[in-house]
Amino acid sequence: MILNVSGRCDIVAFFTKWFMNRYREGYVDVRNPFNRKLVSRIYFSDVDLILFCTKNPLPILDYLKEIDKPIIFHVTLTPYNLDIEPFVPSKKDIIEAIKKLSEIVGIDNLYVRYDPIFISDKYNTDYHKKAFAKMCSLLDGYVKQIIVSFIDDYKNVRNNMNVLNYHEISKTEYKEIGLSFSKIAKEHNMTVQTCFEDENLVEYGFIKRDCLSHELAFKLTGKTYKNWSARKEQKCQCVQMVDIGEYNSCKHFCKYCYANYDEKKVDSNLLNHDDNSSLLVGQIENDDIIKVRRK
């Protein structure tokens, strides 16, 4: 089993203490987001690999030596200001954390996500090209794999249109981003790719690769896994992962976020968080149906 920590919220940034408590105790419980009474119990003895996804790796750096599993990190580093990312820490601090991560987990197991890109009058293509060039320059020698994605029409995005003020990216803008990002990445011995995007930009020099490929998973675990999506028409061919997060529980409050779609719910979920609970939010209840998940 590959554990995703997490696509539903930033566990590393806000709940590292809880995660390490669960890791030490040997298991974690996860509510089914579509049926709240169904709970999956995951034993870490069944976990082959952990993918940490975060905007802020600082809280977990000192604990990584305790984790005796293969680790991959996806660190999201975007160039937006407080109008878009009101509670993301200083990007300078995140850069330094990424450098430390590279030394701990190895450059091959570290990805930076420039994710998502949106284009507005303020955050135009020139802005992104300059920001991407600066990021690559600062991370030269520490990172060699960058994943790019573009903004999607999520509920939270629609709710924040008055702040985002973005427009649909044109073919010309895709080309400009593709050519410039490819050139910049190459200058710093990096690759740049998309994953699960209609515009994969391979014609402009991007490589074609999945966020977590079957090849990398096999290299780290010696095991093969199903695709995350079983539907043939889906473009994503990443390996299947199990997420242990909870929607509407991330305090970054980024205006483009897909995982937060009800900010009032975020506040109530955080009030129900207990570092000593087996669940990220709330407690196990008497009528919960708990099933052990092995894969």
C-alpha positions as CSV (number, residue, x, y, z in Angstrom):
1,M,0.0,0.0,0.0
2,I,1.1,3.5,-0.8
3,L,0.0,6.2,1.7
4,N,-0.8,9.7,0.5
5,V,-0.3,12.2,3.3
6,S,-2.3,14.0,1.9
7,G,-4.3,15.3,-1.1
8,R,-7.2,16.3,1.1
9,C,-5.4,18.6,3.5
10,D,-1.8,19.6,4.5
11,I,-1.2,17.1,7.3
12,V,2.5,17.9,7.3
13,A,2.0,21.6,7.8
14,F,-0.7,21.5,10.5
15,F,-0.9,18.0,11.9
16,T,2.6,16.5,12.0
17,K,2.2,15.8,15.8
18,W,-1.0,13.8,15.1
19,F,0.6,11.9,12.2
20,M,3.7,11.0,14.3
21,N,1.4,9.8,17.1
22,R,-0.4,7.6,14.7
23,Y,2.8,6.3,13.2
24,R,4.2,5.4,16.6
25,E,0.9,3.7,17.6
26,G,1.0,1.7,14.4
27,Y,-2.3,2.6,12.7
28,V,-4.5,5.4,11.5
29,D,-8.3,5.6,10.9
30,V,-9.8,7.4,7.9
31,R,-13.5,8.2,7.4
32,N,-14.9,7.6,4.0
33,P,-15.7,11.1,2.6
34,F,-18.8,9.7,0.9
35,N,-20.1,7.6,3.8
36,R,-19.0,9.1,7.1
37,K,-19.9,6.0,9.2
38,L,-17.5,3.8,7.2
39,V,-14.0,4.0,8.6
40,S,-10.8,2.4,7.1
41,R,-8.2,1.3,9.5
42,I,-4.7,1.3,8.1
43,Y,-1.8,-0.4,9.8
44,F,1.6,1.0,9.0
45,S,2.9,-2.5,8.8
46,D,0.9,-2.7,5.5
47,V,2.4,0.5,4.2
48,D,5.2,0.1,1.6
49,L,5.8,3.8,0.8
50,I,4.6,7.2,2.0
51,L,4.1,10.2,-0.3
52,F,4.0,13.4,1.7
53,C,2.3,16.4,-0.1
54,T,2.8,19.7,1.5
55,K,3.3,23.5,1.2
56,N,5.4,23.5,4.3
57,P,7.7,20.6,5.2
58,L,9.3,22.4,8.2
59,P,7.2,20.7,11.0
60,I,8.2,17.2,10.0
61,L,11.9,17.6,9.1
62,D,13.1,16.5,12.6
63,Y,10.9,13.5,12.7
64,L,11.7,11.9,9.3
65,K,14.5,9.9,10.8
66,E,11.9,8.0,12.8
67,I,10.1,6.8,9.7
68,D,11.5,3.5,8.5
69,K,9.6,3.5,5.2
70,P,10.6,4.8,1.8
71,I,9.5,8.4,1.5
72,I,8.7,10.7,-1.4
73,F,8.0,14.4,-1.0
74,H,5.9,16.6,-3.2
75,V,6.4,20.2,-2.0
76,T,4.1,22.8,-3.6
77,L,5.9,26.1,-4.1
78,T,4.0,28.8,-5.9
79,P,4.8,32.5,-6.4
80,Y,1.5,34.0,-5.2
81,N,1.2,36.7,-2.5
82,L,-1.0,36.9,0.6
83,D,-4.1,37.8,-1.5
84,I,-4.0,34.3,-2.9
85,E,-2.2,32.3,-0.1
86,P,-3.0,34.2,3.1
87,F,-1.5,31.7,5.5
88,V,1.4,30.0,3.6
89,P,4.7,30.7,5.4
90,S,7.5,32.7,3.8
91,K,8.7,31.2,0.5
92,K,12.2,31.8,1.6
93,D,11.7,29.5,4.6
94,I,10.1,26.9,2.3
95,I,13.1,27.0,0.0
96,E,15.4,26.3,2.8
97,A,13.2,23.4,4.0
98,I,13.3,21.9,0.5
99,K,17.1,22.1,0.5
100,K,17.2,20.2,3.8
101,L,14.6,17.6,2.5
102,S,16.8,17.0,-0.5
103,E,19.6,16.0,1.8
104,I,17.4,13.8,3.9
105,V,15.3,11.9,1.4
106,G,17.5,12.3,-1.7
107,I,17.1,14.4,-4.8
108,D,15.4,11.5,-6.7
109,N,12.6,11.3,-4.2
110,L,11.8,15.0,-4.1
111,Y,9.5,16.9,-6.4
112,V,8.5,20.5,-6.4
113,R,5.0,21.3,-7.6
114,Y,4.5,24.7,-9.3
115,D,0.8,24.2,-8.9
116,P,-1.6,25.6,-9.9
117,I,-0.8,28.2,-12.5
118,F,-3.5,30.8,-13.2
119,I,-3.2,33.9,-15.4
120,S,-4.5,37.2,-14.4
121,D,-3.6,40.9,-14.9
122,K,-1.5,40.7,-11.7
123,Y,-0.1,37.2,-12.2
124,N,0.6,37.2,-15.9
125,T,2.9,35.1,-18.0
126,D,5.9,37.4,-17.4
127,Y,5.3,37.2,-13.7
128,H,5.3,33.4,-13.8
129,K,8.4,33.2,-16.0
130,K,10.4,35.4,-13.6
131,A,9.1,33.5,-10.6
132,F,9.9,30.1,-12.1
133,A,13.4,31.2,-13.1
134,K,14.1,32.5,-9.6
135,M,12.8,29.3,-8.0
136,C,14.9,27.1,-10.2
137,S,18.0,29.2,-9.6
138,L,17.5,28.9,-5.8
139,L,16.9,25.2,-5.9
140,D,19.7,24.3,-8.4
141,G,21.4,21.2,-7.2
142,Y,18.7,20.3,-4.7
143,V,15.8,19.5,-7.0
144,K,15.7,18.0,-10.4
145,Q,12.0,17.3,-10.9
146,I,9.2,19.9,-11.2
147,I,5.5,19.2,-11.7
148,V,3.3,21.9,-13.2
149,S,-0.5,22.1,-13.2
150,F,-3.1,24.7,-14.2
151,I,-6.1,26.0,-12.2
152,D,-9.4,24.0,-12.4
153,D,-13.0,25.1,-11.9
154,Y,-13.5,23.9,-8.4
155,K,-16.2,25.2,-6.1
156,N,-13.7,27.1,-4.0
157,V,-12.2,28.7,-7.1
158,R,-15.7,29.9,-8.2
159,N,-16.3,31.3,-4.7
160,N,-13.0,33.3,-4.9
161,M,-13.3,34.6,-8.5
162,N,-13.4,38.2,-7.2
163,V,-9.9,37.6,-5.7
164,L,-8.4,35.4,-8.4
165,N,-9.6,37.4,-11.4
166,Y,-8.1,34.8,-13.7
167,H,-8.9,34.2,-17.4
168,E,-8.8,31.1,-19.5
169,I,-5.3,30.4,-20.6
170,S,-4.9,30.9,-24.3
171,K,-2.9,28.6,-26.7
172,T,-0.4,31.4,-27.0
173,E,0.0,31.6,-23.2
174,Y,0.4,27.8,-22.9
175,K,3.1,28.0,-25.6
176,E,4.9,30.8,-23.8
177,I,4.8,29.0,-20.5
178,G,5.9,25.7,-22.1
179,L,8.8,27.1,-24.0
180,S,10.1,29.3,-21.2
181,F,9.7,26.8,-18.4
182,S,11.4,24.1,-20.4
183,K,14.3,26.3,-21.2
184,I,14.7,27.5,-17.6
185,A,14.5,24.0,-16.2
186,K,17.1,22.7,-18.6
187,E,19.5,25.5,-17.7
188,H,19.3,24.2,-14.1
189,N,19.5,20.5,-14.8
190,M,15.8,20.0,-14.0
191,T,12.9,18.3,-15.8
192,V,9.5,19.9,-15.9
193,Q,6.3,17.9,-16.5
194,T,2.5,18.1,-16.1
195,C,0.3,15.4,-14.8
196,F,-3.3,14.8,-15.7
197,E,-3.6,17.9,-17.8
198,D,-5.3,18.5,-21.1
199,E,-2.4,20.6,-22.1
200,N,0.7,18.5,-21.3
201,L,3.1,20.9,-23.1
202,V,5.3,18.1,-24.4
203,E,5.5,19.8,-27.8
204,Y,7.3,22.7,-26.0
205,G,9.8,20.5,-24.2
206,F,8.0,19.2,-21.1
207,I,8.5,15.5,-20.4
208,K,5.7,13.0,-20.2
209,R,5.6,11.4,-16.8
210,D,3.2,10.7,-13.9
211,C,3.3,12.3,-10.5
212,L,4.1,9.0,-8.9
213,S,5.1,6.5,-11.6
214,H,4.9,2.8,-11.5
215,E,8.6,2.7,-12.2
216,L,9.5,4.8,-9.2
217,A,7.1,2.9,-6.9
218,F,8.7,-0.4,-8.0
219,K,12.2,1.0,-7.5
220,L,11.4,2.0,-4.0
221,T,9.3,-1.0,-2.9
222,G,9.9,-3.8,-5.3
223,K,6.2,-4.1,-5.8
224,T,3.7,-3.4,-8.5
225,Y,0.5,-1.5,-8.0
226,K,-2.8,-0.8,-9.9
227,N,-3.4,2.6,-11.5
228,W,-5.0,5.2,-9.3
229,S,-7.8,5.5,-11.8
230,A,-9.2,2.3,-13.2
231,R,-11.0,4.2,-16.1
232,K,-9.1,3.8,-19.4
233,E,-10.2,7.2,-20.6
234,Q,-8.5,8.9,-17.6
235,K,-5.2,10.5,-18.4
236,C,-3.7,9.9,-15.0
237,Q,-1.6,6.7,-14.8
238,C,-0.2,7.3,-11.3
239,V,0.0,4.3,-9.0
240,Q,-2.9,3.7,-6.6
241,M,-2.6,5.5,-3.3
242,V,-4.7,5.7,-0.1
243,D,-5.3,9.1,1.3
244,I,-5.6,9.7,5.0
245,G,-6.6,13.3,5.0
246,E,-9.9,15.1,5.6
247,Y,-11.5,17.7,3.2
248,N,-12.1,21.1,4.7
249,S,-9.4,21.0,7.3
250,C,-6.5,23.0,5.8
251,K,-5.6,26.3,7.4
252,H,-3.7,27.7,4.5
253,F,-7.0,28.9,3.0
254,C,-5.5,29.3,-0.5
255,K,-8.1,30.8,-2.9
256,Y,-7.6,28.2,-5.6
257,C,-7.8,25.1,-3.3
258,Y,-9.9,22.1,-4.3
259,A,-9.8,20.4,-0.9
260,N,-11.4,23.4,1.0
261,Y,-14.8,24.3,-0.3
262,D,-16.5,25.4,3.0
263,E,-14.4,27.7,5.2
264,K,-16.8,27.5,8.1
265,K,-16.5,23.7,8.0
266,V,-12.7,24.2,8.2
267,D,-13.1,26.0,11.5
268,S,-15.4,23.4,13.0
269,N,-13.2,20.6,11.8
270,L,-10.2,22.1,13.4
271,L,-12.1,22.5,16.7
272,N,-12.7,18.7,16.5
273,H,-9.1,17.8,15.9
274,D,-7.4,15.9,18.7
275,D,-3.7,14.9,18.4
276,N,-4.4,11.8,20.3
277,S,-7.4,10.6,18.2
278,S,-7.0,7.9,15.6
279,L,-9.0,10.1,13.2
280,L,-7.7,13.4,11.9
281,V,-11.1,15.0,12.8
282,G,-13.3,13.8,15.6
283,Q,-13.3,10.5,17.4
284,I,-14.4,6.9,16.6
285,E,-18.1,6.6,17.5
286,N,-20.1,3.6,18.7
287,D,-21.9,3.1,15.4
288,D,-18.9,3.5,13.1
289,I,-18.1,0.5,10.9
290,I,-14.4,-0.1,11.0
291,K,-12.8,-2.2,8.3
292,V,-9.1,-2.9,8.0
293,R,-7.7,-1.8,4.7
294,R,-4.8,-3.9,3.4
295,K,-4.2,-2.4,0.0
